[in-house]
Amino acid sequence: MSTPAFNLIDEPWIPVAWLEGKSGPPRVGLRSLFLQAQDIRTLLIPEAPAHSALLRVLYALTARITALDEAGPGSWGDRREEVLEQGFPERSIELPAGRRAGIAGYFDQWTHRFDLFDRDRPWLQDPRLPDQCDRNQTAGVHKLVMSRAAGNNQSWFGHWSHDKHVLPDLSQTALSLLTWHYWGAPGALSRRAVEEVSHHYAKASPLRAALSYHPECDNLFLTLLAGLTPPDGDVSRQVDLCPWERDDLPDPLKPMPEPQGPCSRLTACSQHALYLVPAPDGRHTADAYITWAYNAERIRPEDDYLIWDIGKDGETFPRLARSSRSLWRDVDALLLKQLDDASPIQPKVMDHAFDVSEYLRVRALGFEQDTSQAANYQLVDSTTPVLLSRVEEEAMSTDLPVRQLRELGELFGSRLEQATKEAWLTYTDDKKNDPGAWLDAVAARYWPSAEDEFWSRFRKLPRSSGAADCEFDVEAACRAFGRHALNAYESVTDSVTRTTRGAKAVTKAKALILAALADPYKAMAKARTNRSAK
């Protein structure tokens, strides 16, 4: 039986939203996406990790098509400016060593490597798996599609039966393939035997549990250009390869090849090997093999789209996705250079995104997951309002308005939590009595109002780097966040203040919030010290 063909370059599989006044099909292939990028508003992918994974692939393709995958010739920034003015080059552009850029040039050169079901080199898959894995112990389509229930995971967007499979279409299949490569779980998968090595344990994918930040502009063309980072001067497109550009499949018994530049960092760091089994109709996927890709220590490469937090031992680790944490609490880490050794490291992409658009949004895409087990909890997808252009880019003061504004919101959220715990424990006189109900109630009241307060004051911050810091009223912001904290605290604890014992407990704990209101600078300094100690 012949293998069905589904070439991702021309077959429609990427859901998109069109700009107002523009129209087109609900799904496009890669060629159409780049040809019509200026008319497409955004990708329309409901699952945040799939959205982030696809953006990374599109960044790599953007670099290849525009020849911005190398630092030269000339200034990389000037060359990107030319693309910004002229659009993506449609015709083939001849490059050294037989490489081609331009939409037609690149996709025509590599069209044979973009077929989802190719017998010899299926896109982002390992065709050796049917021979190296047990054909009776495949992963199945429920495991492939992370939004379905499999093992201990919940079902996200529907109810699925293991007795009667609903086969994923090829758009969902391709997006699920990407999700596994970037967000896949560690642990037991299909057993793979390569020479004398045989086991079924995979390592976590590079973005497992992380939160990824992407500049977002008014159309997809600008968004993709804003998402590029300049390669180092020694990066060569002959060595910095995407998986589909390699002559040979990787050796699973050797360590993962070190990324040699932005394109390999974006596309070639997966710890999982997959192989898709097409359904007889050629338009759905019937089964999948999912297993380990490398039998060696996991390499976690640099990533230009993550906030890197710093531990007390100086080790860096990506900021994790938390569905309960609002995006405004990361804004200063996105906009400001690293302020001190304890401050988080800004995503590298933010160094260059404002060169494409003076005003842009940032979209945070992630998956709240267990880092060491195969448990998935919640998708995270949030977008900021339009951010300030180059806000305080050159300043290195620790008292920057953006940072102070975020710290004030965090300060009163923390003091509110402390006060609520203390009031509950004093009132109940039982350290084992969980204050979770009160904590959930105050958080539900405080954080949405604090978010509104933050963005309201953020929009009023000075837009020019020469503006005086005094235009930001710290005391007024302090009073505003303090008022939100007190309102939440009093609303939740009011029910116990009708007894003497309850009134004393609530009043005593309330002093934690009032102390921060009386001296916010001292309270913020103490909070910084506590974070550094951790």
GUFILUM-232444 format. One record per residue: y, x, z of N, C-alpha, C in turn; residue in one letter. Coordinates in steps of 0.1 Angstrom, whole numbers, plus 5000, padded with zeros to 4 digits. Layout:
% GUFILUM-232444
YXZYXZYXZA ...
END
This chain:
% GUFILUM-232444
498850095000500050005000501250095000M 502250064991503450144991504350125003S 505050225007505950215018507250145014T 507650045022508949975019510150065020P 511150045012512350125012513550055018A 514250125026515450065032516450185034F 517250205023518150315024519450275031N 519850345042520950305050522350335043L 522350405032523550435026524050315018I 523150235012523650125004523149985009D 522149985017521649855023522649815034E 522949685035523849645046523149635059P 523649705069523049705082524049715094W 525249755091526249785101527149665103I 527149595114528049475116529449525117P 530449455110531849495111532749375112V 533949395117534949295117536049345108A 536549255099537549285089538949265095W 539949335090541349315093541749175089L 542749115096543348995092543848995078E 543448905070543848905056542948975046G 541949045052540849115044539549045046K 538649055037537448985038536349075032S 535149045037533949125032532749075038G 531549125035530349085041530249115056P 529449045064529349075078528649205081P 527949255072527249385074527549475061R 527649605064527849695052526949815054V 526649885043525950015044526950125046G 526450245047527350355050528350385039L 527950375027528850405016530050295016R 529650175017530750075017531650085029S 531050125041531850145053532950245051L 532650355044533650465042534550425031F 534050355021534950315010535950215014L 535650125024536450015028536950035042Q 536950155048537250175062538650135065A 539550145056540950105059541149955060Q 540149875055540149725056539349675068D 538549765074537649725085538449745098I 538449645107539149655119538349745129R 537049705131536149775140534749745137T 533849825143532449795143532249675152L 531249585149531049465156529649465162L 529449565171528049585177528149535191I 527349435195527449385209526849475219P 525949565216525349655226526049785226E 526749815238527649925239526950065236A 525750095241525150225237524950245222P 524550135216524350145201525650165194A 526650105199528050125193528450275195H 528250325207528650465209527850565201S 526550535200525650625192526050625177A 526250505172526650495158528050565155L 528950555164530250625163530050775162L 529150825170528850975169528351015155R 527450935150526950955136528050945126V 528850845128529950825118531050945119L 531250995131532151105132531551225124Y 530251255126529651365118529751345103A 529551215099529651185085531051205080L 532051155088533451175085533851325083T 533351405092533551545091532951605078A 531751565074531151615062531951565049R 532251435049532851375037534251435035I 534951465045536351515044536351675044T 535251735046535151885047535851935059A 536051845069536651885082535651935091L 534451975086533352025094533452175096D 534452235090534752375092536152395095E 536552495103537952515107538852555095A 538352615085539152655074538652595061G 539352615050540552705048541852645053P 542752725057544052675062543952615075G 544952535079544952465092544152345092S 543252335101542352215103543252085105W 544252095113545151985116545951945103G 546352035095547052005083546151935073D 544851975072543951915063543651775068R 543551755081543251615085544451525082R 545651585083546851515080546851465065E 546351555056546251515042545251405040E 544151405047543151295047543851165052V 544651175062545351065068546251005058L 546951085050547851035039547150975027E 546051035023545351005010544150915012Q 543550905024542350835026541150915024G 539950865027538650935025538550965010F 538151095007537951124992536751054987P 536850984976535750904971534950984961E 535551074953534751144944534051264950R 533151324943532351444948533251564948S 533251644959533951764960532951874962I 532951974952532052084953532452184964E 531552224972531852324983530852444981L 531152554987530252674986528852644990P 527952724984526552714988525852584984A 526452524974525752394969526052274977G 526852274987527152154995528252074988R 528251944991529251854985529951774996R 531251744994531951655002532351534994A 533251445000533551324993532451224995G 532851094994531850984997530650994987I 531051004974529951004964529151134965A 529851244967529251374967528251384979G 528651354991527751375002526551275002Y 526851145000525751055000524751064988F 525251104977524351134966523451254968D 524051354975523251474978522151444988Q 522451354998521451335009520851205009W 520951124998520450994998518950985001T 518151094998516751085000516351105015H 517351135023517151155038517651035046R 518050935040518650815047517750695046F 516550705042515650595041514950575054D 515050455060514450425073512950435073L 512250405061510850405061510250505051F 511050615048510450715039509150775044D 508250795035506950845040507050985045R 507851075039507851215043508951245053D 510151195051511251225060512151105063R 511551005071512350895074513550935083P 514650865082515850895088515750905104W 516051015109516051045124514651015130L 513551035123512251005128511351125125Q 510151125132509251235130507951175124D 507651195111506551135105505151185109P 505151295118503951345123503351265134R 504151175140503651105152502451015150L 502250945139500950875138499750955139P 499851085135498651175136498651245150D 499751255157499751325170499751235181Q 499851105179499851005190498650905188C 498250845199497150745199497650625192D 497050585181497550465173497250335181R 496450345191496150225199497150205211N 498050305213498950305224500350325219Q 500750245210502150255205503150195214T 504450205212505450155221505650005219A 505549955207505749815204507249795202G 507549675196508949645193509749615205V 509149555215509949525228510449655235H 509649755234510049885240511149945231K 511049935218512049985209513349925211L 513449795212514749725213515049715228V 515949795233516149805248516749675254M 517249585245517749465251516649355253S 515449395250514349305253513649345265R 512849255271512149295283510849375280A 510749495286509649575285509449655298A 508149655303507949715316508749645327G 509549725334510349665345511749625341N 512149645328513449615324513649465321N 514849415323515149275321515449255306Q 515449125303515749085289517249045289S 518049105279519449085279519948965271W 519548955258520148855250519248745245F 518048735252517148625248515848645255G 514948545253513648545260512648585249H 511748685253510848735243509448735249W 508448695241507048685245506248805239S 505448865248504548975243503348915235H 503148785237502048725229502448685215D 503748655213504248615200505548695197K 505348805190506448895187507448845177H 508648855180509748835171510148965166V 509848995153510149135148511549155146L 512149275150513549305147513849325133P 514949275128515349305114515749455113D 516149495101516349635099517649685105L 518649595106519849635113519649665128S 518949575134518549595148517649715150Q 516749735141515849845142516649975141T 517549995132518350115130519250145142A 519850035148520650055160519850085172L 518650025173517750055184517250205183S 516950255171516550385169517650485174L 518950455171520050535176520150525191L 519950405197520050395211519050475218T 517850485213516850565220517150715219W 517750765208518050905206519150945216H 520050855219521150895228521050845242Y 520350735245520350675258518950655263W 517950715257516550685260516150725274G 515050665279514650685292513750805294A 513750875305512750975308511450905313P 510350985314509150925319508050905309G 507150825313505850805305506150715292A 505750775281505850705268504550715261L 504550725248503350745240502850885242S 501550905244500951045245501051115232R 501451235232501551315220500851445222R 499951485212499151605213499651695202A 500151815205500551915196499852045200V 498852085191498052205194497352185208E 497652285218496952265231497752185241E 498952135237499752055246499551905243V 499251835254499051695253499551625265S 500551545264501051465275501951345270H 502451265279503251155275504551145283H 505051255287506351255295507551305287Y 508551225286509751265279510851285288A 511851365284513051385292514151285288K 515051275297516151175294517051215282A 517451125275518351145264519751205268S 520451265260521651335264522751255271P 522851125267523851035272523350945283L 522150965287521550875297522450845309R 522750715311523550665322525050705322A 525450775311526850825310527850715304A 529050745306530150655300530850735290L 530950685278531450765266532850695262S 533850785260535150735257535550765242Y 536050665235536350675221537750625218H 538550705211539850655207539650545197P 540550445198540450335189541750295183E 541850285170543150265163543050125156C 544050095148544149965142543149935131D 542550045125541450025116540450135117N 539350115111538150205113538450345107L 539250345096539650475090540350565100F 541350505107542050585117541250615129L 540350515133539550535144538550655142T 537950665130537050775128537750915127L 538950915121539751035121540151085135L 540550985143540951015157539851065165A 538651035161537451075169536951215166G 537551275156537151415152537751515162L 536951625164537451735172537351865163T 538251955163538152065154537052165157P 536352215147535252305150535852445153P 535052525161535452665163535552745150D 536252845150536452925138535252985132G 534153005140532953065135531852965131D 532252835131531252725128531052725113V 529852725108529552715094528652585091S 529052515081528252395077526852425073R 526552555070525252595066524352605078Q 524952615090524152635102524252515112V 525452455112525752335120525252215113D 523952195115523252095107522951965115L 523051855108522551725113520951725110C 520251645118518751645116518351615102P 518951525095518551485081518851595071W 519651695075520051805066519051925068E 518251925077517352045080516152045070R 515752155065514652165056513352135063D 513152175075511952155082512152065095D 511052005099511051925111511052025123L 511651985134511652075146510352105152P 510152225158508952255164508952195178D 508052105182508152035195507652125206P 507052245203506652335214507752435217L 508852435210509952525213511052445219K 512052515226513152445231514052385220P 514752275224515652215214516652325209M 516852325196517752425190519152405196P 519852515200521152505205522152455194E 522952355198523952305188524852415183P 525152425170525952525164527352485160Q 527652365164529052315161529052165164G 530152095160530351955163529351865157P 528951895144527951795138526651795144C 526151915148524851925155524951875169S 526051895176526251835189526251685189R 526851625178526951485177525651415173L 524751485166523551415160522251475163T 522151605169520851675169520451715183A 520751635193520451665207519451575214C 518751495206517851395212516651465218S 516151405229514951445236513751365233Q 513951265223512851175220512551185205H 511251165202510851155188510351015186A 510750955175510350815172509750815157L 508950705155508450675142508350525141Y 508950465131508950325129507850275119L 507250175122506150115114506749985108V 506849985094507449865088506549745088P 507049625088506249505086505949495071A 504949415068504549395054505649345045P 506549275051507649215042508749325039D 508649435045509649545043511049515048G 511249405055512549375060512549365075R 511449395082511349395096510549515101H 510549545114509849655119508649595128T 507449635125506249585132505849655145A 506249785145505749865157506549995157D 506450075167507150205168506350295177A 506450425174505950535183507150595189Y 507150605203508250675210507650775220I 508050895219507450995227508351115229T 507951225234508751345237508951425224W 510151485224510551565212510351715214A 510551755227510451905230509751925243Y 508752015243508052045255508652165262N 509952155265510652265271511752205280A 512452295287513452245296514552175288E 515052065294516051985287517352065287R 518052055275519352115273520351995273I 521352005281522451905281523651975275R 523951955262525052025256526351965260P 527452035256528751985258528951865250E 529851775254530051655247531551625248D 532151605236533651585236534151455239D 533251355243533651215245533351175260Y 533051265268532751235282533851295292L 534051225303534851285314533851365322I 534151485325533251575332533751585347W 533051535356533451555370532851685375D 533451735386533151865391532551855405I 531351905408530751895421531352005430G 530952005443531452105452531052245449K 529852255442529352395438529952435424D 530852355419531452395406530652345394G 529552275396528752225385529452105379E 529452095366530051975359528951875356T 529251755357528351645353529151525348F 528651455338529351345332529651225341P 530751165339531051045347530050935343R 529450875353528450775350528950635348L 528250565340528650425337528450335349A 529450265353529250165365529950035361R 529149935360529749805355530749755365S 530649795378531649745388532949825388S 533049925380534250015380535049985368R 536349945370537249905359537750035352S 538050025339538450135331539750195335L 540650115341541950175344541850285355W 540750285362540550395372540250525366R 540050535353539750655346540950705337D 542050625337543050645327543750785329V 543950825342544650955343543651075339D 542351055341541451155336541351165321A 541651055314541751055300542951115294L 544151095301545351135295545851265300L 545451315312546051435317545151555316L 545751665314544951795315544451805329K 543351895330542851915344543951975353Q 544151905364545251935373544952045383L 543652055387543252155397541752165395D 541152255403539752285402538852165406D 539352075413538551965418538751835408A 539751845400540051735391539051725379S 538751605374537851595363538451655350P 537551695341537951755329538051645318I 539151645312539451545302538551555290Q 538151435284537351445271538151525261P 537451615254538151705244538751625233K 538151515230538651435219540151385221V 540451375234541851325237542951425234M 542451555232543451665229544051645215D 543251575206543551565192543751425187H 543451325195543451185190544851135187A 545851175195547251135193547851185180F 547251295174547751345161547551245150D 546551155152546351055142547150935144V 547350895156548150775159548850795172S 550150775173550950795185550650695196E 550050585191549650475201548250435198Y 547350455207546050415205545450365218L 544250295217543550245228542350345230R 541750335241540450405244539350305248V 538250315241537150225243536050305251R 535650245262534650305271533350235268A 532350305264531050245260529950325268L 529150245274528050315282526950215286G 526050275294524850195298524650235313F 524750145322524450175336522950175337E 522450295340520950315340520550405351Q 519250405354518750505364518550635356D 519050745361518950875354517550935354T 516750895364515450955365514250855363S 514550735361513550635358513950545346Q 513050465341513250385329513850255333A 514850245342515450125346516850115339A 517150005333518449975327519049855334N 520349865338520949765346522049685339Y 522949745333524149675327524749755316Q 525149685305525949745295527449755299L 528149855295529549875299530349885286V 531249795284532149795272533549755276D 534449845276535849805280536849885272S 537949825270539049885262540349875269T 541049985269542449995275543449925266T 544549885271545749855262546149975255P 547149965246547650085239548250185250V 547750305249548150405258549450485254L 550050545264551250625261550950745252L 551850775243551650885234551951015242S 550951105243551151235249551851225263R 551351135271552051115284551951245292V 553051295296553151415305552151525301E 552051545288550951635283551151785289E 552351825290552551965294552751985309E 552851875316553151885331551851915338A 551951995349550852025357550951995371M 552051915374552251875388551151785393S 550851795406549851705412550451575416T 551751555413552351425417552751345405D 551951345394552251275382552151125384L 553051055378553050905380551750845377P 551150885365549850815362548750845372V 548750965377547750995387548050925400R 549350925404549750855417549450705416Q 549650645404549450505403547950475404L 547150555398545650535399545250565414R 545750665420545350705433545750595443E 546850535441547250425450546350305449L 545950275437544950165436543650195442G 543150315440541950365446542050375461E 543250415466543450435481543250305488L 543950205483543850075490542550005488F 541850025477540549975475539550035485G 539750175488538850245497539250195512S 540550185515540850145529540449995531R 540549915521540049775522538549775525L 537749855518536349865521536049905535E 536750015539536550065553536949965564Q 538049895562538549795571537549685572A 537049635561536049525560534749565568T 534249685565533049725572533249735587K 534449795591534649805606534849665612E 535549575606535749445612534449375613A 533549385603532249315603531349375615W 531349505615530449565625530949545639L 532249545641532849515654532649375658T 532749285649532649145652531149105655Y 530249165647528749125649528149215660T 528749335663528249425673526749455670D 526549485657525149515652525249605640D 524949735643525149835632524149815620K 523049745623522049715613522349595604K 523449515608523849395602524649435589N 524149405578524749455565525949375562D 527149445560528349365557528549335542P 527449345535527449325520528249205515G 528049085522528648965517530148975518A 530649035529532149045530532649155520W 531949265518532349365509532349315495L 531449235491531449175477532649085475D 532949005486533948915485535348975484A 535649085492536949155491537049225478V 535949285473536049355460536349265449A 535749145449535949045439537448995439A 538049005450539448965451540449075448R 540049195453541049305452541049375438Y 539949405432539949495420540549425408W 540349295405540949235394542549235396P 542949205408544449205410545049345409S 544249445414544749585413544749625399A 543849585390543849615376545149565369E 545349435372546649375366547849455371D 547849485384549049565389549149695382E 548049765380548049895374548649895360F 548149795352548649795338550049745337W 550449655346551849615346552749725348S 552449815358553349925361553150045351R 551950055346551650165336552550145324F 552750015319553549995307554950025309R 555450035322556850065325557150215327K 556050295327556250435329557050495318L 557750605320558550675310557750715298P 558250695286557450725274557650865269R 558750935273559051065268558751165279S 558251285274557851395284559051445292S 560251425287561451475295561951375305G 561351255306561851155315561551195329A 562451165338562351205352561351125359A 560651195368559551135376560151025385D 561451035388562050935398562050795392C 561850775379561750645373560550565378E 559550635384558350575389558550555404F 558650435409558850395423557550395430D 557250505437555950515444555850415455V 556950395463556950305474556650165470E 557350125459557149985454555749965450A 555150065443553750055439552850045451A 553150125461552350125473552349995480C 553549935481553649805487552849695479R 552849705466552149615457550649615459A 550049745458548649755460548249715475F 549149755484548849725498548849575500G 549749505493549749355495548449295489R 547949345478546749295472545549325482H 545549435488544449475497544449375510A 545749355515545849275527545449125523L 545849075512545548945508544048925507N 543349025501541849015500541249015514A 541749105522541149125535541349005544Y 542548945544542848835552542148705547E 541948695534541248575529539848575533S 539148695533537748695536537448695551V 538348755559538048765573538648645581T 539448565575540148455582539248365590D 538048345584537048245591536648285605S 536748415608536348455622537448485631V 538748465627539848495635540148375645T 539448275644539648155653539048185667R 538248285668537748325681538448455686T 538448475699539148595704538448725699T 537148715699536348835695536648865680R 536648765672536848785658538248835655G 539248775662540648805660540848955663A 540249005674540449145678539849235668K 538649205663537949285654538749295641A 539249185636539949185623541249255625V 541949235636543249295638543149455639T 542149495647541949635649541649705635K 540749655628540349715615541449715604A 542349615605543449595596544349715597K 544349785608545249905609544950015599A 543750015594543450115583544250095571L 544449965567545249935555546749955558I 547149915570548549935574548950075575L 548050165579548350305580548650365567A 547850325557548150375543549450325538A 549850195541551150145537552250225544L 552050265556553150335563553350475558A 552350545554552450685549551450705537D 551750655526550850665514550550815510P 551550895511551351035507550351105516Y 550451085529549451145538548051085535K 547950955533546650895530546050945517A 546850965507546351015494545951155495M 546651235503546251375505544951385512A 544751295522543451295530542351255521K 542651155512541551105503541151225493A 542151295488541851415479540951515487R 541351545499540551635507539151595509T 538951465512537651415513536751425501N 537451395489536751405476536351545474R 537251645476536951785474535751825483S 535751775495534651815504533251765499A 533251655493532051605487531551675475K 
END
